[in-house]
Amino acid sequence: MMKTLLVRGMLAGLIAGVLAFGFAYAFGEPSVNAAIGLEESGGGHAHSHDASAPPAAPEEEELVPRDIQSTLGLLTGVLVYGVAIGGLLSLAFAFAQGRLGSLRPRVTALLLTAGAFTVVFLVPFLKYPANPPAVGQPGTIGSRTELYFGFVAVSLLVGIFATVFGRKLADRLGAWNGFLLAAAGYLVVIGVVAWLMPVVDEVPATFPASTLWGFRTASVGTQVTLWLALGLAFGAFAEKALTRRTAVAA
């Protein structure tokens, strides 16, 4: 059954990846192209130019053309991400099914997907939102990436602990009270962590707010499309597989 769930989770991730690619291409690429145009024209850089500094070296030609990046490259990245998330979701589902009460497999899958979306993407995005090209200093890319993924790891770890303690509290106080206390504990801990972690704000004052807003809105929309499609597809696949197994066993 574990192998069956894993395969179905990866298949659901593949389907979700295709849908997310369509959303990202339709709504995200226009703002990316606009930001790249600003960067090439010199209007989107956050750093100032020192007249006494030596002239900058000419930019190297891109190894991958922009039309490939926005189509095949984007599709490949989203599909790999979707399949990986789908596989991990199936493993989490195999562990959680039956431990969250007498919930249908479809409901369990949707709850897991909603929780994972919140702790893996939404909360880290609120602290370190995505930025389009031409935003941010080139020398801080490494540190910004480390801060983001570090915050994702902390959010995921705190979310796991909150789930475990919430399940124990539910046995004593009831499911609803246990959920509320676990969610409140997660918000308090992650709020303190977010307050302690450095603030990163490198958006140039001259960068168009509409382009920045469009890019971030499209980023959220792409993730919502992927996670929602993943939860619905995997929930249907898992429920069908478990129902068939129960029928065979009976």
Phi, psi and chi 1 to 4 in degrees:
 res  aa     phi    psi   chi1   chi2   chi3   chi4
   1 MET       -  -35.8 -179.3   53.3   63.7      -
   2 MET   -60.8  -42.9  177.7   64.0   75.7      -
   3 LYS   -63.5  -40.9 -179.7  179.6  178.2 -179.7
   4 THR   -62.0  -45.1  -59.7      -      -      -
   5 LEU   -65.3  -39.5  -70.2  175.1      -      -
   6 LEU   -62.5  -45.3 -179.5   61.0      -      -
   7 VAL   -63.4  -42.4  171.6      -      -      -
   8 ARG   -69.3  -34.3  -69.5  172.2 -174.7 -107.9
   9 GLY   -65.6  -41.8      -      -      -      -
  10 MET   -67.8  -36.1  -64.7  173.4   69.5      -
  11 LEU   -65.4  -42.2  177.1   59.2      -      -
  12 ALA   -62.6  -39.1      -      -      -      -
  13 GLY   -63.7  -35.4      -      -      -      -
  14 LEU   -65.8  -43.8 -173.2   65.8      -      -
  15 ILE   -63.4  -45.8  -64.5  172.3      -      -
  16 ALA   -62.3  -37.4      -      -      -      -
  17 GLY   -63.5  -40.0      -      -      -      -
  18 VAL   -63.4  -44.4  171.7      -      -      -
  19 LEU   -65.9  -40.8  -65.1  176.4      -      -
  20 ALA   -65.4  -37.1      -      -      -      -
  21 PHE   -61.3  -43.6  163.2   74.5      -      -
  22 GLY   -59.8  -41.8      -      -      -      -
  23 PHE   -67.1  -45.3 -172.9   97.2      -      -
  24 ALA   -63.4  -39.3      -      -      -      -
  25 TYR   -69.2  -39.6 -176.3   80.0      -      -
  26 ALA   -76.0  -38.3      -      -      -      -
  27 PHE  -112.2  -22.8  -62.3   99.2      -      -
  28 GLY   -93.9  -36.3      -      -      -      -
  29 GLU   -64.4  -35.6  -75.4  -57.1  -52.2      -
  30 PRO   -58.2  -42.3  -27.3   36.0      -      -
  31 SER   -71.4  -32.5   56.8      -      -      -
  32 VAL   -64.6  -44.5  172.5      -      -      -
  33 ASN   -62.7  -39.1  -69.0  -29.5      -      -
  34 ALA   -64.7  -41.0      -      -      -      -
  35 ALA   -67.1  -39.1      -      -      -      -
  36 ILE   -64.6  -38.0  -69.1  176.0      -      -
  37 GLY   -62.1  -39.8      -      -      -      -
  38 LEU   -64.8  -40.9  -73.8  170.7      -      -
  39 GLU   -64.5  -42.5 -174.3  177.2   32.3      -
  40 GLU   -68.5  -30.2  -68.3  176.2  -12.3      -
  41 SER   -85.2   -7.0   64.7      -      -      -
  42 GLY    83.2   10.4      -      -      -      -
  43 GLY   -95.1   -1.6      -      -      -      -
  44 GLY  -116.7    3.9      -      -      -      -
  45 HIS   -76.2  141.1  -69.1  -71.7      -      -
  46 ALA   -87.1  -24.3      -      -      -      -
  47 HIS   -85.4  153.5   56.8  -83.9      -      -
  48 SER   -90.6  159.9   60.3      -      -      -
  49 HIS  -104.1  126.2  -61.8  -81.9      -      -
  50 ASP   -93.7  123.8 -173.6   -3.3      -      -
  51 ALA   -65.7  -28.0      -      -      -      -
  52 SER   -82.9   -9.5   61.8      -      -      -
  53 ALA   -76.5  151.0      -      -      -      -
  54 PRO   -64.7  152.9   23.4  -33.6      -      -
  55 PRO   -61.6  143.0   21.7  -32.7      -      -
  56 ALA   -71.1  148.2      -      -      -      -
  57 ALA   -69.5  148.1      -      -      -      -
  58 PRO   -62.8  142.5   21.3  -32.2      -      -
  59 GLU   -67.7  140.7  -64.6 -176.5   -0.5      -
  60 GLU   -75.2  151.1  -62.5 -179.4   -0.6      -
  61 GLU   -68.3  140.6 -175.3  178.5   -5.1      -
  62 GLU   -63.7  135.4  -68.8 -176.9  -15.3      -
  63 LEU   -69.8  -35.6  -63.0  177.6      -      -
  64 VAL  -115.5  121.7 -178.3      -      -      -
  65 PRO   -58.9  154.4  -21.5   31.8      -      -
  66 ARG   -62.2  -37.1  173.2   61.5 -170.8  150.4
  67 ASP   -66.6  -29.2   56.5  -16.8      -      -
  68 ILE   -76.5  -38.8  -59.8  -62.7      -      -
  69 GLN   -59.9  -41.6  -65.6  177.9   15.4      -
  70 SER   -81.7   -8.4   61.2      -      -      -
  71 THR  -119.9  -82.4   52.2      -      -      -
  72 LEU   -66.1  -40.2 -176.6   59.5      -      -
  73 GLY   -64.8  -45.1      -      -      -      -
  74 LEU   -63.4  -43.8  177.1   61.7      -      -
  75 LEU   -61.7  -44.5  176.0   63.0      -      -
  76 THR   -62.4  -46.3  -58.2      -      -      -
  77 GLY   -61.8  -44.2      -      -      -      -
  78 VAL   -68.4  -39.0  174.5      -      -      -
  79 LEU   -66.1  -43.4  -70.4 -177.4      -      -
  80 VAL   -62.0  -43.1  170.2      -      -      -
  81 TYR   -62.3  -45.1  178.6   75.0      -      -
  82 GLY   -64.2  -43.4      -      -      -      -
  83 VAL   -65.1  -41.3  170.4      -      -      -
  84 ALA   -64.2  -45.5      -      -      -      -
  85 ILE   -64.8  -38.6  -67.1  -63.3      -      -
  86 GLY   -63.0  -40.2      -      -      -      -
  87 GLY   -64.6  -43.4      -      -      -      -
  88 LEU   -65.6  -38.5  -66.8  175.0      -      -
  89 LEU   -63.3  -39.3  176.2   65.2      -      -
  90 SER   -64.6  -36.7   66.2      -      -      -
  91 LEU   -67.0  -42.7  -62.3  178.3      -      -
  92 ALA   -65.1  -36.6      -      -      -      -
  93 PHE   -65.1  -42.8  174.0   86.3      -      -
  94 ALA   -60.3  -33.9      -      -      -      -
  95 PHE   -77.4  -37.6  174.9   79.5      -      -
  96 ALA   -85.1  -27.4      -      -      -      -
  97 GLN   -60.6  124.1  178.3   61.7   20.2      -
  98 GLY    92.4  -16.0      -      -      -      -
  99 ARG   -97.2   -6.9  -67.5 -178.8  171.5   87.5
 100 LEU  -105.8   22.0  -60.5  178.5      -      -
 101 GLY    97.0 -172.3      -      -      -      -
 102 SER   -87.2   61.8   56.3      -      -      -
 103 LEU   -94.2  147.9  -62.1  176.3      -      -
 104 ARG   -65.5  149.6  -66.8  177.7   54.7 -176.3
 105 PRO   -54.9  -37.4  -26.5   34.5      -      -
 106 ARG   -62.6  -41.4 -169.6 -171.7  -57.5  -94.0
 107 VAL   -68.9  -41.9  177.1      -      -      -
 108 THR   -59.8  -43.1  -59.1      -      -      -
 109 ALA   -63.6  -41.0      -      -      -      -
 110 LEU   -68.0  -39.8  -72.3  174.5      -      -
 111 LEU   -64.4  -43.2  -71.1  176.3      -      -
 112 LEU   -63.5  -41.9  -76.1  175.4      -      -
 113 THR   -64.7  -43.1  -54.3      -      -      -
 114 ALA   -63.5  -42.2      -      -      -      -
 115 GLY   -65.6  -43.0      -      -      -      -
 116 ALA   -65.2  -41.0      -      -      -      -
 117 PHE   -59.2  -39.9  167.9   79.0      -      -
 118 THR   -68.3  -48.8  -59.4      -      -      -
 119 VAL   -82.8  -27.8  -58.1      -      -      -
 120 VAL   -89.3  -35.0  173.3      -      -      -
 121 PHE  -117.1  -56.0  170.0   74.8      -      -
 122 LEU   -62.5  -51.9 -177.2   58.1      -      -
 123 VAL   -63.8  -48.5  171.2      -      -      -
 124 PRO   -60.3  -33.5  -26.5   36.7      -      -
 125 PHE   -65.8  -36.8 -176.7   87.8      -      -
 126 LEU   -64.9  -32.0  -65.6  176.1      -      -
 127 LYS   -83.4  -46.0  173.4   63.5  178.7  177.2
 128 TYR  -127.5   81.2  -62.7  114.6      -      -
 129 PRO   -68.2  154.3   23.8  -33.0      -      -
 130 ALA   -69.2  146.1      -      -      -      -
 131 ASN  -123.1  143.9  -72.1  -34.6      -      -
 132 PRO   -77.6  173.7   29.5  -34.5      -      -
 133 PRO   -56.3  155.0  -24.2   33.0      -      -
 134 ALA    80.3    1.2      -      -      -      -
 135 VAL  -112.3  125.9  173.3      -      -      -
 136 GLY   103.6  148.4      -      -      -      -
 137 GLN   -78.3  136.5  -60.4  -75.8   -5.6      -
 138 PRO   -59.0  -32.2  -23.6   33.6      -      -
 139 GLY   -74.5  -11.1      -      -      -      -
 140 THR  -105.6    9.3   63.4      -      -      -
 141 ILE   -60.0  -44.9  -67.3  177.5      -      -
 142 GLY   -62.1  -46.3      -      -      -      -
 143 SER   -67.9  -38.3   61.1      -      -      -
 144 ARG   -65.6  -38.4  -76.5 -175.4  -79.9  128.7
 145 THR   -65.5  -42.4  -57.5      -      -      -
 146 GLU   -63.5  -41.7  -67.9  173.7   -2.5      -
 147 LEU   -63.2  -42.3  -73.7  172.5      -      -
 148 TYR   -64.7  -52.9  175.2   77.8      -      -
 149 PHE   -69.0  -28.6  -77.1  105.8      -      -
 150 GLY   -64.3  -41.0      -      -      -      -
 151 PHE   -69.3  -36.3 -167.6   70.7      -      -
 152 VAL   -61.1  -44.0  170.3      -      -      -
 153 ALA   -62.9  -43.4      -      -      -      -
 154 VAL   -64.6  -43.9  172.3      -      -      -
 155 SER   -61.6  -42.0  177.8      -      -      -
 156 LEU   -65.8  -42.9  180.0   59.7      -      -
 157 LEU   -64.1  -45.2 -173.5   62.0      -      -
 158 VAL   -64.7  -37.4  174.8      -      -      -
 159 GLY   -63.9  -39.0      -      -      -      -
 160 ILE   -65.2  -45.9  -68.0  174.1      -      -
 161 PHE   -62.3  -40.9  -84.1  109.6      -      -
 162 ALA   -63.3  -37.6      -      -      -      -
 163 THR   -65.4  -43.7  -57.6      -      -      -
 164 VAL   -63.6  -47.3  172.7      -      -      -
 165 PHE   -69.9  -34.2  -76.1  109.9      -      -
 166 GLY   -63.4  -36.8      -      -      -      -
 167 ARG   -65.4  -38.4 -175.4   66.2 -175.6   86.8
 168 LYS   -69.6  -39.0  -66.3 -178.7  178.7  179.8
 169 LEU   -67.0  -32.5  -69.6  172.3      -      -
 170 ALA   -63.7  -33.7      -      -      -      -
 171 ASP   -65.9  -28.7  -65.5  -24.7      -      -
 172 ARG   -96.2  -39.8  -61.2 -179.4  179.5 -179.4
 173 LEU  -110.7   -4.9  -54.6  175.5      -      -
 174 GLY   102.9  155.7      -      -      -      -
 175 ALA   -62.1  -45.6      -      -      -      -
 176 TRP   -66.5  -45.8 -178.2 -114.8      -      -
 177 ASN   -64.9  -39.6  -67.8  -30.4      -      -
 178 GLY   -62.6  -41.0      -      -      -      -
 179 PHE   -64.4  -44.9  167.2   77.0      -      -
 180 LEU   -63.1  -42.7  -70.3  179.2      -      -
 181 LEU   -67.6  -40.1  -70.6  174.4      -      -
 182 ALA   -65.3  -43.3      -      -      -      -
 183 ALA   -64.6  -40.7      -      -      -      -
 184 ALA   -64.6  -41.3      -      -      -      -
 185 GLY   -62.4  -41.8      -      -      -      -
 186 TYR   -61.4  -46.4  169.3   80.9      -      -
 187 LEU   -63.2  -39.1  -68.2  176.3      -      -
 188 VAL   -66.1  -48.6  169.9      -      -      -
 189 VAL   -65.6  -47.4  173.4      -      -      -
 190 ILE   -69.7  -28.8 -154.2   64.9      -      -
 191 GLY   -65.8  -41.3      -      -      -      -
 192 VAL   -65.0  -42.9  171.8      -      -      -
 193 VAL   -62.2  -43.8  173.3      -      -      -
 194 ALA   -63.0  -36.3      -      -      -      -
 195 TRP   -68.7  -34.4  178.1   68.5      -      -
 196 LEU   -78.5  -29.3  -67.4  174.0      -      -
 197 MET   -74.3  150.9  -67.0 -170.3   70.7      -
 198 PRO   -61.4  150.5  -19.1   30.4      -      -
 199 VAL   -90.8  132.3  175.8      -      -      -
 200 VAL  -117.3  112.6  177.4      -      -      -
 201 ASP  -140.1   93.5 -175.2   10.0      -      -
 202 GLU  -115.3   21.6  -62.6 -176.0   -7.6      -
 203 VAL   -74.3  121.8  179.4      -      -      -
 204 PRO   -62.8  148.0  -16.8   29.2      -      -
 205 ALA   -64.3  -24.4      -      -      -      -
 206 THR   -90.0   -3.2   56.9      -      -      -
 207 PHE   -73.9  131.4 -165.5   87.4      -      -
 208 PRO   -61.2  127.7  -21.0   31.9      -      -
 209 ALA   -65.2  -33.6      -      -      -      -
 210 SER   -65.7  -38.3   58.6      -      -      -
 211 THR   -67.8  -42.6  -58.8      -      -      -
 212 LEU   -64.0  -45.2 -179.7   63.7      -      -
 213 TRP   -63.3  -42.3  173.9 -104.8      -      -
 214 GLY   -62.9  -40.7      -      -      -      -
 215 PHE   -65.8  -46.5  177.6   83.5      -      -
 216 ARG   -68.4  -37.5  -69.9  179.5  173.6  174.2
 217 THR   -63.6  -42.0  -57.6      -      -      -
 218 ALA   -66.1  -35.4      -      -      -      -
 219 SER   -62.6  -45.6  -61.5      -      -      -
 220 VAL   -64.7  -43.8  173.8      -      -      -
 221 GLY   -61.6  -39.2      -      -      -      -
 222 THR   -63.3  -44.2  -60.4      -      -      -
 223 GLN   -66.8  -41.3  -68.6  -72.2  -24.7      -
 224 VAL   -61.5  -43.4  169.6      -      -      -
 225 THR   -60.0  -46.0  -58.9      -      -      -
 226 LEU   -64.6  -49.9 -172.1  143.1      -      -
 227 TRP   -69.8  -38.2  -73.9   91.6      -      -
 228 LEU   -66.7  -45.8 -179.8   59.6      -      -
 229 ALA   -63.8  -38.0      -      -      -      -
 230 LEU   -63.1  -46.7  175.8   60.6      -      -
 231 GLY   -63.0  -43.4      -      -      -      -
 232 LEU   -67.5  -45.6  -67.7  174.0      -      -
 233 ALA   -67.3  -47.9      -      -      -      -
 234 PHE   -67.4  -36.0  178.1   70.9      -      -
 235 GLY   -59.3  -42.9      -      -      -      -
 236 ALA   -67.0  -43.1      -      -      -      -
 237 PHE   -64.0  -45.2  -68.0  157.8      -      -
 238 ALA   -65.8  -42.5      -      -      -      -
 239 GLU   -65.1  -38.9 -175.9  156.8  -49.7      -
 240 LYS   -65.0  -42.0 -176.6  177.1 -179.7  179.7
 241 ALA   -67.2  -43.6      -      -      -      -
 242 LEU   -71.2  -35.0  -68.0  177.0      -      -
 243 THR   -65.8  -40.4  -58.3      -      -      -
 244 ARG   -66.0  -39.3 -179.6 -178.1  -58.6  173.3
 245 ARG   -63.9  -41.9 -179.6 -173.2 -179.9 -174.2
 246 THR   -64.5  -39.3  -58.3      -      -      -
 247 ALA   -65.1  -42.3      -      -      -      -
 248 VAL   -64.4  -42.9  171.4      -      -      -
 249 ALA   -64.5  -36.8      -      -      -      -
 250 ALA   -69.5      -      -      -      -      -
